[in-house]
Amino acid sequence: MNYKPLLVFMMVLLAGSVVVARQETLSEAEIRAIIRESADRDAENMKRRRDYTYVRRDEERRLDGKGRVKSTESKTYEITILSGEIVERLIAKDDKPLSEKDAQNEDQKIQKIVSRGEKESENQRRKRLGKRDKEAEEARLFVREIADAYRFRFHGTEVVEGRPAYVVDADPLPGYKPRLKDAKFLPKFRFRAWIDQAEHHWIKLDAECIDTVSWGLFIARIHKGSKIHLEQSRVNDEVWLPKRLMLNIDARIALLKSLDMELDITFRDYQKFRTDAVIRPLGEVQ
């Protein structure tokens, strides 16, 4: 199943112990202004994200009709930066190192990317970076559209991981027609967001699907009741980076195959990328 469209949606929307903080009130207009500002600030944050490598672990749990786990599988990736682009290298399956053959295949994949980057012309590089910048701008506009697509209610303030945050509830605005193509999902979700008071970045998000969501060439459908949980963390006091993404999905693929599953994605070991970093074969990585 291709999760990419949904993951992009969730990642753009972007915990530890929670305690109650100083109470204050925000009007709906003030909440909208904060969300628009968060979109503009996140554009700069996205640039800083490109300076970091990390490890990502994807765990998929298949559930039976009673919601019990019937199977689990996981894949762990080392995420690095090559020619300014994010590259995934698979390093473990079910928390076990890859076989020698699979490790060699991953090394070959990386070497092909390196070779392609070395052969890239200046014109090709401009086009690639232009496409990346266009996608970043589309993400910024997407978050700004959230401010127009929902009816907001101030729920109070809390401290999340030592940072005071506004807590905001959002329900789809009746009759709202999304302007952006990617925003067509917005009327299908309601959410609660924790927004950092100082920097107006989204620290945490709990979203629920309230109507069937369909996408893809072969029509995958996510049913009402599916849930999303997202957490971000402040790293090196300079950038907000993903910490955890959890999905509880009740879906149907191609109108035939039913899928009830949990997807738990965790992010760790953030390191600032060095321009003199060397790409080594997997066996040489400590």
C-alpha positions in Angstrom: 0.0 0.0 0.0 1.3 3.4 -0.9 1.1 5.6 2.2 3.0 8.5 0.6 0.0 10.9 -0.1 -1.3 10.4 3.4 2.1 10.7 5.0 2.8 13.9 3.2 -0.5 15.3 4.4 0.3 14.3 8.0 3.9 15.4 7.9 2.9 18.8 6.8 0.5 19.1 9.7 2.8 19.0 11.8 5.5 14.1 24.0 6.3 13.5 27.0 4.6 14.5 30.2 2.0 17.2 30.0 1.1 19.6 32.8 -1.3 22.6 32.9 0.3 26.0 32.2 -0.9 29.5 32.8 -4.4 30.0 31.3 -5.2 32.6 28.8 -7.8 33.0 26.0 -7.3 33.2 22.3 -10.1 34.3 19.9 -10.7 32.3 16.7 -9.2 35.2 14.7 -6.0 35.1 16.8 -5.8 31.3 16.3 -6.1 31.7 12.5 -3.3 34.3 12.6 -1.0 32.0 14.6 -1.6 29.1 12.2 -0.8 31.4 9.2 2.4 32.5 11.0 3.3 28.9 11.7 3.2 28.2 8.0 5.5 31.0 7.2 8.0 30.1 10.0 8.0 26.5 8.9 9.3 27.4 5.5 12.6 28.4 7.2 12.4 25.4 9.5 12.2 23.1 6.4 15.5 24.5 5.2 17.2 23.7 8.5 15.8 20.2 8.4 17.9 19.5 5.4 21.0 19.9 7.5 20.2 16.8 9.6 20.6 13.0 9.2 18.7 10.6 11.4 17.4 7.1 11.8 13.8 6.2 11.1 12.0 3.0 12.2 8.7 2.0 10.6 6.7 -0.6 12.5 3.5 -2.0 10.9 1.1 -4.0 13.0 -1.8 -5.9 11.3 -4.9 -6.3 13.5 -7.7 -8.8 13.5 -11.4 -8.1 13.6 -11.2 -7.5 17.4 -8.3 -5.1 17.2 -5.7 -7.5 18.4 -2.3 -7.6 16.8 -1.9 -10.6 14.6 1.4 -9.8 12.9 4.2 -7.2 13.2 7.0 -6.2 10.9 9.5 -3.3 11.0 12.1 -1.7 8.8 14.8 0.7 10.0 16.3 3.3 7.7 19.4 5.5 7.9 18.4 8.9 6.4 21.2 11.0 4.9 21.7 13.9 2.6 23.2 13.4 -0.9 23.4 16.3 -3.4 21.0 18.2 -1.2 18.4 15.5 -1.3 17.1 13.1 1.4 18.1 9.5 0.8 16.9 6.4 2.6 19.2 3.4 3.3 17.6 0.3 4.7 19.7 -0.9 7.6 17.5 -3.5 9.5 14.4 -5.6 9.1 12.5 -6.6 12.3 15.4 -5.0 14.2 17.9 -7.5 12.8 20.8 -6.4 10.5 20.4 -7.0 6.8 21.8 -10.1 5.1 25.0 -9.6 3.2 23.1 -9.6 -0.1 20.5 -7.1 1.0 23.3 -4.8 2.4 25.1 -4.9 -0.9 22.0 -4.0 -2.7 21.5 -1.0 -0.5 25.1 0.1 -1.0 24.6 -0.3 -4.8 21.5 1.9 -4.6 23.4 4.6 -2.7 26.4 4.5 -5.2 24.0 4.9 -8.1 22.6 8.1 -6.4 26.2 9.3 -5.8 27.1 8.7 -9.5 24.0 10.4 -10.7 24.8 13.4 -8.6 28.4 13.5 -10.0 27.1 13.5 -13.6 24.3 16.1 -12.9 24.7 19.2 -15.1 24.2 22.7 -13.7 20.9 23.0 -15.5 19.6 19.7 -14.1 20.7 20.8 -10.6 18.7 24.1 -11.0 15.6 22.2 -12.1 15.9 19.7 -9.2 16.3 22.4 -6.6 13.6 24.5 -8.2 11.2 21.5 -7.9 12.2 21.1 -4.2 11.6 24.8 -3.5 8.2 24.6 -5.3 7.2 21.6 -3.1 8.2 23.6 0.0 6.1 26.5 -1.1 3.1 24.2 -1.7 3.6 22.9 1.8 3.5 26.4 3.2 0.4 27.3 1.3 -1.2 24.0 2.5 -0.7 24.9 6.2 -2.0 28.5 5.5 -5.2 26.9 4.0 -5.8 25.1 7.2 -6.4 28.5 8.8 -9.3 29.0 6.4 -10.7 25.5 6.3 -11.5 25.0 10.0 -13.6 26.4 12.8 -11.3 26.8 15.8 -11.8 26.7 19.6 -9.3 27.6 22.2 -8.9 24.7 24.7 -6.4 26.2 27.0 -2.6 26.0 27.5 -0.3 23.1 28.5 3.4 22.5 28.9 4.7 19.8 26.6 8.3 18.7 27.2 9.0 21.8 29.2 7.5 24.2 26.5 4.3 26.2 27.0 1.8 25.5 24.2 -1.6 26.6 23.1 -4.1 23.8 22.8 -6.5 24.3 19.9 -9.5 22.2 18.7 -10.5 22.3 15.0 -13.6 21.1 13.1 -14.0 21.4 9.3 -15.8 24.6 8.3 -19.2 23.6 6.8 -19.3 24.1 3.1 -15.6 25.0 2.7 -14.2 24.2 -0.7 -10.5 23.5 -0.7 -8.4 25.6 -3.0 -5.3 23.4 -3.2 -5.4 19.9 -4.7 -3.6 18.5 -1.6 -6.1 20.2 0.7 -9.0 18.0 -0.5 -8.4 15.9 2.6 -9.0 18.7 5.1 -12.8 18.5 5.3 -12.4 14.8 6.2 -10.5 15.4 9.4 -10.9 17.1 12.7 -8.0 17.6 15.1 -6.5 18.9 18.3 -3.1 20.7 18.0 -0.5 21.8 20.6 1.2 24.9 19.2 4.4 26.3 20.8 3.7 29.7 22.4 7.1 31.1 21.7 7.7 30.0 18.2 4.3 29.0 16.9 5.4 25.6 15.6 3.2 22.6 16.0 4.5 20.4 18.8 1.8 17.7 18.8 -1.3 16.8 16.8 -4.2 14.3 17.3 -6.4 14.0 14.2 -9.4 11.8 13.5 -10.9 10.9 10.1 -14.6 11.8 10.2 -15.5 10.7 6.6 -14.2 8.3 4.1 -11.0 9.4 2.4 -10.2 8.1 -1.1 -7.0 8.4 -3.2 -4.8 6.6 -5.7 -5.2 5.0 -9.1 -6.7 1.8 -7.7 -8.8 3.7 -5.1 -7.6 3.1 -1.5 -10.1 4.2 1.1 -9.6 5.2 4.7 -12.7 4.8 6.8 -14.2 7.0 9.4 -12.6 6.6 12.8 -9.0 6.2 11.6 -6.6 8.2 13.8 -3.3 10.1 13.5 -0.9 11.2 16.2 2.1 13.3 15.4 4.9 14.7 17.7 7.8 17.0 17.0 10.8 18.0 19.1 13.1 21.0 19.3 16.6 19.9 18.4 19.8 21.9 19.1 17.6 24.8 20.0 17.4 25.7 16.3 15.0 23.4 14.4 11.8 21.4 14.9 12.1 17.8 13.8 9.7 14.8 13.7 9.7 12.6 16.8 6.8 10.1 16.3 4.0 9.5 13.9 1.3 7.0 14.7 -1.6 5.9 12.5 -4.5 3.7 13.3 -6.0 2.8 9.9 -9.2 1.1 8.9 -8.9 1.0 5.1 -10.0 -0.8 2.0 -7.8 -1.2 -1.1 -9.2 -1.5 -4.6 -12.6 -1.8 -3.0 -11.8 -5.5 -2.2 -9.0 -6.0 0.3 -9.8 -4.9 3.9 -6.9 -3.5 5.9 -6.9 -2.8 9.7 -3.5 -1.8 10.9 -1.4 0.4 13.1 1.7 2.2 11.7 4.2 3.5 14.3 7.1 5.6 12.9 9.8 6.9 15.2 12.7 9.2 14.5 16.0 9.3 16.5 19.7 10.0 16.4 19.5 13.4 14.8 22.9 14.6 13.7 23.8 17.8 11.9 25.1 16.9 8.4 28.7 17.8 7.7 29.6 18.7 4.1 32.7 16.6 4.4 30.8 13.5 5.3 31.8 10.4 3.4 29.3 7.7 2.2 30.7 4.3 3.2 29.5 0.8 2.6 27.1 -0.4 5.3 29.5 -2.8 6.9 31.9 0.1 7.7 29.3 2.2 9.5 29.8 2.1 13.3 
